[in-house]
Amino acid sequence: MVLSEIPIWQWVATIWLSTWTLAIWRTWSRIQERMEVQLPKHSMTKRPFLHFLVYTTCFNMILILAGIPLVVSDKKRDMWVYAYVKSLGKEKT
Protein backbone atom coordinates (compact mmCIF):
# COMPACT_ATOMS: atom_id res chain seq x y z
CA MET A 1 0.00 0.00 0.00
CA VAL A 2 1.32 3.38 -1.02
CA LEU A 3 0.55 6.49 1.02
CA SER A 4 -1.12 8.08 -1.98
CA GLU A 5 -3.70 5.24 -1.99
CA ILE A 6 -5.06 6.30 1.41
CA PRO A 7 -8.10 8.57 1.06
CA ILE A 8 -7.81 12.10 2.39
CA TRP A 9 -10.69 11.62 4.83
CA GLN A 10 -8.68 8.89 6.59
CA TRP A 11 -5.75 11.29 7.00
CA VAL A 12 -8.03 13.97 8.42
CA ALA A 13 -9.80 11.52 10.74
CA THR A 14 -6.50 10.13 12.02
CA ILE A 15 -5.02 13.56 12.70
CA TRP A 16 -8.26 14.73 14.33
CA LEU A 17 -8.55 11.69 16.60
CA SER A 18 -4.90 11.67 17.64
CA THR A 19 -4.89 15.41 18.38
CA TRP A 20 -8.13 15.10 20.37
CA THR A 21 -6.79 12.15 22.38
CA LEU A 22 -3.48 13.84 23.16
CA ALA A 23 -5.15 17.12 24.12
CA ILE A 24 -7.55 15.37 26.51
CA TRP A 25 -4.71 13.25 27.90
CA ARG A 26 -2.55 16.32 28.58
CA THR A 27 -5.26 18.51 30.13
CA TRP A 28 -7.75 16.33 31.99
CA SER A 29 -5.67 15.32 35.03
CA ARG A 30 -4.46 18.89 35.51
CA ILE A 31 -8.01 20.21 35.33
CA GLN A 32 -9.17 17.69 37.93
CA GLU A 33 -6.31 18.55 40.31
CA ARG A 34 -6.88 22.28 39.89
CA MET A 35 -10.61 21.97 40.46
CA GLU A 36 -10.14 19.95 43.64
CA VAL A 37 -7.93 22.71 45.01
CA GLN A 38 -9.84 25.79 43.79
CA LEU A 39 -13.43 24.56 43.57
CA PRO A 40 -13.91 21.66 46.00
CA LYS A 41 -17.69 22.19 46.28
CA HIS A 42 -18.38 22.72 42.57
CA SER A 43 -20.90 20.30 41.06
CA MET A 44 -18.43 19.18 38.38
CA THR A 45 -15.87 18.29 41.05
CA LYS A 46 -18.46 16.06 42.71
CA ARG A 47 -19.35 14.34 39.41
CA PRO A 48 -16.06 13.69 37.59
CA PHE A 49 -17.49 11.20 35.08
CA LEU A 50 -20.19 13.62 33.92
CA HIS A 51 -17.62 16.42 33.78
CA PHE A 52 -15.32 14.22 31.66
CA LEU A 53 -18.14 13.46 29.20
CA VAL A 54 -19.12 17.11 28.86
CA TYR A 55 -15.49 18.26 28.56
CA THR A 56 -14.46 15.71 25.94
CA THR A 57 -17.60 16.24 23.85
CA CYS A 58 -17.36 20.03 23.89
CA PHE A 59 -13.60 20.00 23.37
CA ASN A 60 -14.11 18.01 20.19
CA MET A 61 -16.02 20.99 18.76
CA ILE A 62 -13.16 23.48 19.33
CA LEU A 63 -10.33 21.10 18.51
CA ILE A 64 -9.24 22.95 15.37
CA LEU A 65 -8.63 26.16 17.32
CA ALA A 66 -7.24 24.81 20.57
CA GLY A 67 -5.99 21.27 19.97
CA ILE A 68 -2.57 21.59 18.36
CA PRO A 69 -1.23 24.36 20.66
CA LEU A 70 -2.29 22.30 23.70
CA VAL A 71 -0.53 19.23 22.37
CA VAL A 72 2.79 20.89 21.54
CA SER A 73 3.17 23.59 24.20
CA ASP A 74 3.24 23.16 27.98
CA LYS A 75 2.74 26.89 28.47
CA LYS A 76 -0.40 26.95 26.31
CA ARG A 77 -1.69 23.85 28.09
CA ASP A 78 -1.24 25.44 31.51
CA MET A 79 -2.88 28.66 30.33
CA TRP A 80 -5.81 26.61 29.02
CA VAL A 81 -6.21 24.71 32.30
CA TYR A 82 -6.08 27.86 34.45
CA ALA A 83 -8.57 29.70 32.21
CA TYR A 84 -10.92 26.72 32.06
CA VAL A 85 -11.03 26.23 35.83
CA LYS A 86 -11.36 29.96 36.40
CA SER A 87 -14.32 30.16 34.02
CA LEU A 88 -16.03 27.24 35.76
CA GLY A 89 -15.69 29.04 39.08
CA LYS A 90 -17.28 32.30 37.93
CA GLU A 91 -20.69 33.22 39.29
CA LYS A 92 -23.48 33.07 36.75
CA THR A 93 -25.52 36.28 36.62
C-alpha positions in Angstrom: 0.0 0.0 0.0 1.3 3.4 -1.0 0.5 6.5 1.0 -1.1 8.1 -2.0 -3.7 5.2 -2.0 -5.1 6.3 1.4 -8.1 8.6 1.1 -7.8 12.1 2.4 -10.7 11.6 4.8 -8.7 8.9 6.6 -5.7 11.3 7.0 -8.0 14.0 8.4 -9.8 11.5 10.7 -6.5 10.1 12.0 -5.0 13.6 12.7 -8.3 14.7 14.3 -8.6 11.7 16.6 -4.9 11.7 17.6 -4.9 15.4 18.4 -8.1 15.1 20.4 -6.8 12.1 22.4 -3.5 13.8 23.2 -5.1 17.1 24.1 -7.6 15.4 26.5 -4.7 13.2 27.9 -2.6 16.3 28.6 -5.3 18.5 30.1 -7.7 16.3 32.0 -5.7 15.3 35.0 -4.5 18.9 35.5 -8.0 20.2 35.3 -9.2 17.7 37.9 -6.3 18.6 40.3 -6.9 22.3 39.9 -10.6 22.0 40.5 -10.1 19.9 43.6 -7.9 22.7 45.0 -9.8 25.8 43.8 -13.4 24.6 43.6 -13.9 21.7 46.0 -17.7 22.2 46.3 -18.4 22.7 42.6 -20.9 20.3 41.1 -18.4 19.2 38.4 -15.9 18.3 41.0 -18.5 16.1 42.7 -19.4 14.3 39.4 -16.1 13.7 37.6 -17.5 11.2 35.1 -20.2 13.6 33.9 -17.6 16.4 33.8 -15.3 14.2 31.7 -18.1 13.5 29.2 -19.1 17.1 28.9 -15.5 18.3 28.6 -14.5 15.7 25.9 -17.6 16.2 23.9 -17.4 20.0 23.9 -13.6 20.0 23.4 -14.1 18.0 20.2 -16.0 21.0 18.8 -13.2 23.5 19.3 -10.3 21.1 18.5 -9.2 22.9 15.4 -8.6 26.2 17.3 -7.2 24.8 20.6 -6.0 21.3 20.0 -2.6 21.6 18.4 -1.2 24.4 20.7 -2.3 22.3 23.7 -0.5 19.2 22.4 2.8 20.9 21.5 3.2 23.6 24.2 3.2 23.2 28.0 2.7 26.9 28.5 -0.4 27.0 26.3 -1.7 23.9 28.1 -1.2 25.4 31.5 -2.9 28.7 30.3 -5.8 26.6 29.0 -6.2 24.7 32.3 -6.1 27.9 34.4 -8.6 29.7 32.2 -10.9 26.7 32.1 -11.0 26.2 35.8 -11.4 30.0 36.4 -14.3 30.2 34.0 -16.0 27.2 35.8 -15.7 29.0 39.1 -17.3 32.3 37.9 -20.7 33.2 39.3 -23.5 33.1 36.8 -25.5 36.3 36.6 
